[in-house]
Amino acid sequence: MTIHQYLRMVAGAFVMLSLALGYYVDPRWFLFTGFVGLNLFQSAFSDWCPLITILQKLGIRECRHQERKAIQ
């Protein structure tokens, strides 16, 4: 899996988990859902996401098309 696949997987899991926690435990968990959405929104404009930085430090490989560009 690539960094962006992990990013989508973790973001989706956070959204689903926080929705479940907000519904079954405490509505304040919906704030976490909003935080995840806001982070995804800002990363579209700034091209920076904290999770990508963490995944890079863990040694997860980049996207395939970025690897091809680096080779050329």
MMTF fields as JSON, N, C-alpha, C and O atoms, coordinates in Angstrom:
{
  "mmtfVersion": "1.0.0",
  "mmtfProducer": "UNKNOWN",
  "numBonds": 287,
  "numAtoms": 288,
  "numGroups": 72,
  "numChains": 1,
  "numModels": 1,
  "chainsPerModel": [1],
  "groupsPerChain": [72],
  "chainIdList": ["A"],
  "bondAtomList": [4, 2, 8, 6, 12, 10, 16, 14, 20, 18, 24, 22, 28, 26, 32, 30, 36, 34, 40, 38, 44, 42, 48, 46, 52, 50, 56, 54, 60, 58, 64, 62, 68, 66, 72, 70, 76, 74, 80, 78, 84, 82, 88, 86, 92, 90, 96, 94, 100, 98, 104, 102, 108, 106, 112, 110, 116, 114, 120, 118, 124, 122, 128, 126, 132, 130, 136, 134, 140, 138, 144, 142, 148, 146, 152, 150, 156, 154, 160, 158, 164, 162, 168, 166, 172, 170, 176, 174, 180, 178, 184, 182, 188, 186, 192, 190, 196, 194, 200, 198, 204, 202, 208, 206, 212, 210, 216, 214, 220, 218, 224, 222, 228, 226, 232, 230, 236, 234, 240, 238, 244, 242, 248, 246, 252, 250, 256, 254, 260, 258, 264, 262, 268, 266, 272, 270, 276, 274, 280, 278, 284, 282],
  "bondOrderList": [1, 1, 1, 1, 1, 1, 1, 1, 1, 1, 1, 1, 1, 1, 1, 1, 1, 1, 1, 1, 1, 1, 1, 1, 1, 1, 1, 1, 1, 1, 1, 1, 1, 1, 1, 1, 1, 1, 1, 1, 1, 1, 1, 1, 1, 1, 1, 1, 1, 1, 1, 1, 1, 1, 1, 1, 1, 1, 1, 1, 1, 1, 1, 1, 1, 1, 1, 1, 1, 1, 1],
  "groupList": [{"groupName": "MET", "atomNameList": ["N", "CA", "C", "O"], "elementList": ["N", "C", "C", "O"], "formalChargeList": [0, 0, 0, 0], "bondAtomList": [1, 0, 2, 1, 3, 2], "bondOrderList": [1, 1, 2], "singleLetterCode": "M", "chemCompType": "L-PEPTIDE LINKING"}, {"groupName": "THR", "atomNameList": ["N", "CA", "C", "O"], "elementList": ["N", "C", "C", "O"], "formalChargeList": [0, 0, 0, 0], "bondAtomList": [1, 0, 2, 1, 3, 2], "bondOrderList": [1, 1, 2], "singleLetterCode": "T", "chemCompType": "L-PEPTIDE LINKING"}, {"groupName": "ILE", "atomNameList": ["N", "CA", "C", "O"], "elementList": ["N", "C", "C", "O"], "formalChargeList": [0, 0, 0, 0], "bondAtomList": [1, 0, 2, 1, 3, 2], "bondOrderList": [1, 1, 2], "singleLetterCode": "I", "chemCompType": "L-PEPTIDE LINKING"}, {"groupName": "HIS", "atomNameList": ["N", "CA", "C", "O"], "elementList": ["N", "C", "C", "O"], "formalChargeList": [0, 0, 0, 0], "bondAtomList": [1, 0, 2, 1, 3, 2], "bondOrderList": [1, 1, 2], "singleLetterCode": "H", "chemCompType": "L-PEPTIDE LINKING"}, {"groupName": "GLN", "atomNameList": ["N", "CA", "C", "O"], "elementList": ["N", "C", "C", "O"], "formalChargeList": [0, 0, 0, 0], "bondAtomList": [1, 0, 2, 1, 3, 2], "bondOrderList": [1, 1, 2], "singleLetterCode": "Q", "chemCompType": "L-PEPTIDE LINKING"}, {"groupName": "TYR", "atomNameList": ["N", "CA", "C", "O"], "elementList": ["N", "C", "C", "O"], "formalChargeList": [0, 0, 0, 0], "bondAtomList": [1, 0, 2, 1, 3, 2], "bondOrderList": [1, 1, 2], "singleLetterCode": "Y", "chemCompType": "L-PEPTIDE LINKING"}, {"groupName": "LEU", "atomNameList": ["N", "CA", "C", "O"], "elementList": ["N", "C", "C", "O"], "formalChargeList": [0, 0, 0, 0], "bondAtomList": [1, 0, 2, 1, 3, 2], "bondOrderList": [1, 1, 2], "singleLetterCode": "L", "chemCompType": "L-PEPTIDE LINKING"}, {"groupName": "ARG", "atomNameList": ["N", "CA", "C", "O"], "elementList": ["N", "C", "C", "O"], "formalChargeList": [0, 0, 0, 0], "bondAtomList": [1, 0, 2, 1, 3, 2], "bondOrderList": [1, 1, 2], "singleLetterCode": "R", "chemCompType": "L-PEPTIDE LINKING"}, {"groupName": "VAL", "atomNameList": ["N", "CA", "C", "O"], "elementList": ["N", "C", "C", "O"], "formalChargeList": [0, 0, 0, 0], "bondAtomList": [1, 0, 2, 1, 3, 2], "bondOrderList": [1, 1, 2], "singleLetterCode": "V", "chemCompType": "L-PEPTIDE LINKING"}, {"groupName": "ALA", "atomNameList": ["N", "CA", "C", "O"], "elementList": ["N", "C", "C", "O"], "formalChargeList": [0, 0, 0, 0], "bondAtomList": [1, 0, 2, 1, 3, 2], "bondOrderList": [1, 1, 2], "singleLetterCode": "A", "chemCompType": "L-PEPTIDE LINKING"}, {"groupName": "GLY", "atomNameList": ["N", "CA", "C", "O"], "elementList": ["N", "C", "C", "O"], "formalChargeList": [0, 0, 0, 0], "bondAtomList": [1, 0, 2, 1, 3, 2], "bondOrderList": [1, 1, 2], "singleLetterCode": "G", "chemCompType": "PEPTIDE LINKING"}, {"groupName": "PHE", "atomNameList": ["N", "CA", "C", "O"], "elementList": ["N", "C", "C", "O"], "formalChargeList": [0, 0, 0, 0], "bondAtomList": [1, 0, 2, 1, 3, 2], "bondOrderList": [1, 1, 2], "singleLetterCode": "F", "chemCompType": "L-PEPTIDE LINKING"}, {"groupName": "SER", "atomNameList": ["N", "CA", "C", "O"], "elementList": ["N", "C", "C", "O"], "formalChargeList": [0, 0, 0, 0], "bondAtomList": [1, 0, 2, 1, 3, 2], "bondOrderList": [1, 1, 2], "singleLetterCode": "S", "chemCompType": "L-PEPTIDE LINKING"}, {"groupName": "ASP", "atomNameList": ["N", "CA", "C", "O"], "elementList": ["N", "C", "C", "O"], "formalChargeList": [0, 0, 0, 0], "bondAtomList": [1, 0, 2, 1, 3, 2], "bondOrderList": [1, 1, 2], "singleLetterCode": "D", "chemCompType": "L-PEPTIDE LINKING"}, {"groupName": "PRO", "atomNameList": ["N", "CA", "C", "O"], "elementList": ["N", "C", "C", "O"], "formalChargeList": [0, 0, 0, 0], "bondAtomList": [1, 0, 2, 1, 3, 2], "bondOrderList": [1, 1, 2], "singleLetterCode": "P", "chemCompType": "L-PEPTIDE LINKING"}, {"groupName": "TRP", "atomNameList": ["N", "CA", "C", "O"], "elementList": ["N", "C", "C", "O"], "formalChargeList": [0, 0, 0, 0], "bondAtomList": [1, 0, 2, 1, 3, 2], "bondOrderList": [1, 1, 2], "singleLetterCode": "W", "chemCompType": "L-PEPTIDE LINKING"}, {"groupName": "ASN", "atomNameList": ["N", "CA", "C", "O"], "elementList": ["N", "C", "C", "O"], "formalChargeList": [0, 0, 0, 0], "bondAtomList": [1, 0, 2, 1, 3, 2], "bondOrderList": [1, 1, 2], "singleLetterCode": "N", "chemCompType": "L-PEPTIDE LINKING"}, {"groupName": "CYS", "atomNameList": ["N", "CA", "C", "O"], "elementList": ["N", "C", "C", "O"], "formalChargeList": [0, 0, 0, 0], "bondAtomList": [1, 0, 2, 1, 3, 2], "bondOrderList": [1, 1, 2], "singleLetterCode": "C", "chemCompType": "L-PEPTIDE LINKING"}, {"groupName": "LYS", "atomNameList": ["N", "CA", "C", "O"], "elementList": ["N", "C", "C", "O"], "formalChargeList": [0, 0, 0, 0], "bondAtomList": [1, 0, 2, 1, 3, 2], "bondOrderList": [1, 1, 2], "singleLetterCode": "K", "chemCompType": "L-PEPTIDE LINKING"}, {"groupName": "GLU", "atomNameList": ["N", "CA", "C", "O"], "elementList": ["N", "C", "C", "O"], "formalChargeList": [0, 0, 0, 0], "bondAtomList": [1, 0, 2, 1, 3, 2], "bondOrderList": [1, 1, 2], "singleLetterCode": "E", "chemCompType": "L-PEPTIDE LINKING"}],
  "groupTypeList": [0, 1, 2, 3, 4, 5, 6, 7, 0, 8, 9, 10, 9, 11, 8, 0, 6, 12, 6, 9, 6, 10, 5, 5, 8, 13, 14, 7, 15, 11, 6, 11, 1, 10, 11, 8, 10, 6, 16, 6, 11, 4, 12, 9, 11, 12, 13, 15, 17, 14, 6, 2, 1, 2, 6, 4, 18, 6, 10, 2, 7, 19, 17, 7, 3, 4, 19, 7, 18, 9, 2, 4],
  "groupIdList": [1, 2, 3, 4, 5, 6, 7, 8, 9, 10, 11, 12, 13, 14, 15, 16, 17, 18, 19, 20, 21, 22, 23, 24, 25, 26, 27, 28, 29, 30, 31, 32, 33, 34, 35, 36, 37, 38, 39, 40, 41, 42, 43, 44, 45, 46, 47, 48, 49, 50, 51, 52, 53, 54, 55, 56, 57, 58, 59, 60, 61, 62, 63, 64, 65, 66, 67, 68, 69, 70, 71, 72],
  "secStructList": [7, 7, 2, 2, 2, 2, 2, 2, 2, 2, 2, 2, 2, 2, 2, 2, 2, 2, 2, 2, 2, 2, 2, 2, 6, 7, 4, 4, 4, 2, 2, 2, 2, 2, 2, 2, 2, 2, 2, 2, 2, 2, 2, 2, 2, 2, 1, 7, 7, 2, 2, 2, 2, 2, 2, 2, 2, 6, 6, 7, 7, 7, 7, 2, 2, 2, 2, 2, 2, 2, 2, 7],
  "xCoordList": [0.835, 0.0, 0.876, 1.998, 0.344, 1.089, 0.605, -0.383, 1.314, 0.97, -0.468, -1.201, -0.874, -2.209, -3.299, -4.413, -3.0, -3.968, -4.125, -5.242, -3.022, -3.086, -3.828, -4.63, -3.564, -4.223, -5.74, -6.467, -6.212, -7.654, -8.229, -9.333, -7.488, -7.958, -8.079, -9.092, -7.065, -7.076, -8.137, -8.865, -8.231, -9.246, -10.648, -11.494, -10.899, -12.207, -12.503, -13.628, -11.504, -11.693, -11.971, -12.825, -11.241, -11.483, -12.896, -13.564, -13.344, -14.69, -15.728, -16.639, -15.606, -16.577, -16.561, -17.616, -15.374, -15.254, -15.851, -16.584, -15.539, -16.057, -17.562, -18.239, -18.092, -19.544, -20.21, -21.225, -19.632, -20.192, -20.097, -21.05, -18.948, -18.782, -19.725, -20.264, -19.921, -20.832, -22.274, -23.041, -22.635, -24.014, -24.264, -25.284, -23.322, -23.54, -22.987, -23.489, -21.97, -21.3, -21.601, -22.221, -21.165, -21.328, -21.281, -20.368, -22.237, -22.272, -21.035, -20.793, -20.265, -19.052, -18.028, -17.122, -18.152, -17.252, -17.428, -16.529, -18.569, -18.765, -17.781, -17.505, -17.251, -16.209, -14.964, -14.292, -14.656, -13.508, -13.775, -12.871, -15.016, -15.39, -15.151, -14.606, -15.567, -15.341, -13.865, -13.457, -13.06, -11.615, -10.997, -10.175, -11.386, -10.858, -11.246, -10.417, -12.513, -12.964, -12.241, -11.856, -12.054, -11.346, -9.892, -9.357, -9.254, -7.876, -7.775, -6.854, -8.71, -8.706, -8.93, -8.304, -9.82, -10.109, -8.877, -8.533, -8.213, -7.042, -5.902, -5.126, -5.777, -4.681, -4.855, -3.877, -6.086, -6.311, -5.709, -5.302, -5.65, -5.128, -3.662, -2.92, -3.237, -1.861, -0.921, 0.298, -1.484, -0.707, 0.154, 1.239, -0.332, 0.348, -0.674, -1.713, -0.363, -1.227, -0.325, 0.663, -0.656, 0.191, 0.363, 1.441, -0.679, -0.582, 0.414, 1.114, 0.496, 1.469, 2.887, 3.743, 3.144, 4.46, 4.792, 5.913, 3.832, 4.036, 4.295, 5.208, 3.508, 3.678, 5.023, 5.64, 5.484, 6.803, 7.9, 8.843, 7.783, 8.785, 8.76, 9.771, 7.598, 7.499, 8.02, 8.108, 8.365, 8.95, 7.943, 8.288, 6.707, 5.704, 6.06, 6.448, 5.934, 6.36, 5.361, 4.173, 5.893, 5.095, 4.2, 4.25, 3.393, 2.515, 3.347, 4.481, 2.77, 3.482, 3.839, 4.955, 2.924, 3.229, 4.323, 5.059, 4.463, 5.545, 6.871, 7.912, 6.836, 8.06, 8.553, 9.757, 7.64, 8.028, 8.662, 9.641, 8.11, 8.661, 10.064, 10.928, 10.298, 11.613, 12.651, 13.817, 12.234, 13.161, 13.564, 14.714, 12.625, 12.911, 13.768, 14.142],
  "yCoordList": [-1.184, 0.0, 1.244, 1.236, 2.3, 3.551, 4.519, 4.26, 5.625, 6.631, 7.105, 7.216, 7.385, 7.94, 6.899, 7.254, 5.637, 4.59, 4.496, 4.372, 4.555, 4.567, 5.802, 5.714, 6.953, 8.192, 8.068, 8.411, 7.58, 7.421, 6.39, 6.568, 5.306, 4.271, 4.801, 4.567, 5.506, 6.029, 7.118, 7.138, 8.018, 9.079, 8.481, 8.908, 7.51, 6.858, 6.139, 6.188, 5.472, 4.769, 5.757, 5.509, 6.891, 7.914, 8.483, 8.682, 8.741, 9.28, 8.271, 8.633, 7.024, 6.006, 5.776, 5.655, 5.716, 5.516, 6.684, 6.48, 7.912, 9.065, 9.219, 9.702, 8.824, 8.837, 7.835, 8.138, 6.648, 5.635, 6.095, 5.95, 6.647, 7.131, 8.303, 8.412, 9.167, 10.283, 9.845, 10.466, 8.803, 8.307, 7.501, 7.679, 6.61, 5.681, 6.154, 5.734, 7.015, 7.378, 8.811, 9.047, 9.763, 11.174, 12.003, 11.827, 12.899, 13.709, 14.581, 15.036, 14.813, 15.628, 14.94, 15.599, 13.638, 12.938, 13.427, 13.251, 14.038, 14.587, 15.711, 16.007, 16.338, 17.351, 16.741, 17.386, 15.501, 14.814, 14.549, 14.662, 14.196, 14.015, 15.31, 15.302, 16.434, 17.736, 18.062, 18.648, 17.685, 17.921, 17.157, 17.703, 15.91, 15.102, 15.731, 15.855, 16.123, 16.758, 18.067, 18.333, 18.884, 20.149, 19.92, 20.658, 18.906, 18.592, 18.148, 18.553, 17.324, 16.9, 18.101, 18.204, 19.005, 20.194, 21.088, 21.526, 21.362, 22.242, 21.602, 22.31, 20.28, 19.624, 19.729, 19.641, 19.914, 20.099, 21.416, 21.522, 22.412, 23.716, 23.896, 24.547, 23.33, 23.526, 22.422, 22.566, 21.316, 20.147, 19.598, 19.067, 19.727, 19.176, 18.547, 19.135, 17.344, 16.634, 16.013, 15.357, 16.214, 15.666, 14.145, 13.631, 13.428, 11.971, 11.55, 10.552, 12.284, 11.943, 12.08, 11.246, 13.117, 13.299, 12.111, 11.603, 11.673, 10.524, 9.264, 8.502, 9.034, 7.829, 7.825, 6.769, 8.986, 9.072, 8.697, 7.994, 9.163, 8.833, 7.35, 6.795, 6.704, 5.262, 4.446, 3.221, 5.124, 4.433, 3.892, 3.041, 4.368, 3.939, 4.551, 5.718, 3.787, 4.276, 5.267, 5.268, 6.098, 7.13, 6.49, 5.281, 7.31, 6.845, 6.351, 6.785, 5.45, 4.883, 5.937, 5.918, 6.862, 7.855, 8.807, 9.326, 9.058, 9.898, 9.153, 9.76, 7.84, 7.048, 7.053, 7.153, 6.946, 6.956, 8.288, 8.312, 9.397, 10.713, 10.862, 11.475, 10.303, 10.401, 9.596, 9.984, 8.476, 7.625, 8.309, 8.206, 9.001, 9.643, 10.823, 11.526],
  "zCoordList": [0.0, 0.0, 0.0, 0.506, -0.573, -0.641, 0.443, 1.131, 0.576, 1.582, 1.42, 2.403, 0.191, -0.016, 0.222, 0.606, 0.006, 0.353, 1.87, 2.371, 2.595, 4.062, 4.561, 5.492, 3.943, 4.346, 4.231, 5.163, 3.093, 2.907, 3.864, 4.378, 4.11, 5.019, 6.448, 7.108, 6.928, 8.295, 8.442, 9.434, 7.472, 7.547, 7.562, 8.348, 6.712, 6.695, 8.0, 8.497, 8.553, 9.827, 10.955, 11.806, 10.963, 11.989, 11.885, 12.9, 10.674, 10.491, 10.97, 11.714, 10.557, 10.958, 12.47, 13.094, 13.05, 14.495, 15.269, 16.237, 14.843, 15.572, 15.394, 16.302, 14.261, 14.087, 15.029, 15.656, 15.12, 16.024, 17.487, 18.252, 17.861, 19.23, 19.517, 20.619, 18.542, 18.718, 18.873, 19.608, 18.199, 18.264, 19.535, 20.201, 19.868, 20.976, 22.328, 23.37, 22.329, 23.588, 24.0, 25.037, 23.194, 23.55, 22.276, 21.468, 22.075, 20.848, 20.63, 19.512, 21.665, 21.477, 20.577, 20.066, 20.376, 19.455, 18.021, 17.198, 17.71, 16.368, 16.074, 14.912, 17.118, 16.92, 16.289, 15.484, 16.652, 16.043, 14.568, 13.741, 14.238, 12.833, 12.072, 10.968, 12.676, 12.05, 11.899, 10.896, 12.893, 12.816, 11.652, 10.916, 11.485, 10.384, 9.042, 8.141, 8.923, 7.689, 7.411, 6.273, 8.437, 8.282, 7.876, 7.049, 8.451, 8.098, 6.637, 5.928, 6.193, 4.787, 3.869, 2.814, 4.269, 3.484, 3.364, 2.266, 4.487, 4.432, 3.665, 3.023, 3.712, 2.994, 1.482, 0.74, 1.022, -0.411, -0.895, -2.052, -0.025, -0.408, -0.049, -0.785, 1.066, 1.511, 1.043, 1.128, 0.546, 0.107, 1.249, 1.011, 2.491, 3.648, 4.574, 4.873, 5.022, 5.954, 7.026, 6.696, 8.303, 9.362, 9.271, 9.568, 8.868, 8.778, 7.711, 7.887, 6.613, 5.571, 6.113, 5.819, 6.896, 7.507, 8.409, 8.381, 9.2, 10.091, 9.282, 9.6, 8.247, 7.426, 6.71, 6.566, 6.262, 5.625, 6.605, 6.243, 7.851, 8.86, 9.21, 9.64, 9.026, 9.26, 8.082, 8.162, 6.986, 5.839, 4.838, 4.017, 4.89, 3.921, 2.575, 2.512, 1.506, 0.192, -0.394, -0.072, -1.258, -1.928, -2.984, -3.211, -3.615, -4.693, -5.872, -6.08, -6.625, -7.761, -8.801, -9.321, -9.124, -10.151, -9.685, -10.525, -8.402, -7.905, -7.99, -8.241, -7.781, -7.903, -9.341, -9.578, -10.312, -11.715, -12.108, -12.855, -11.608, -11.919, -11.343, -11.968, -10.151, -9.529, -10.292, -10.353, -10.877, -11.639, -12.949, -13.376, -13.581, -14.872, -14.621, -15.56]
}
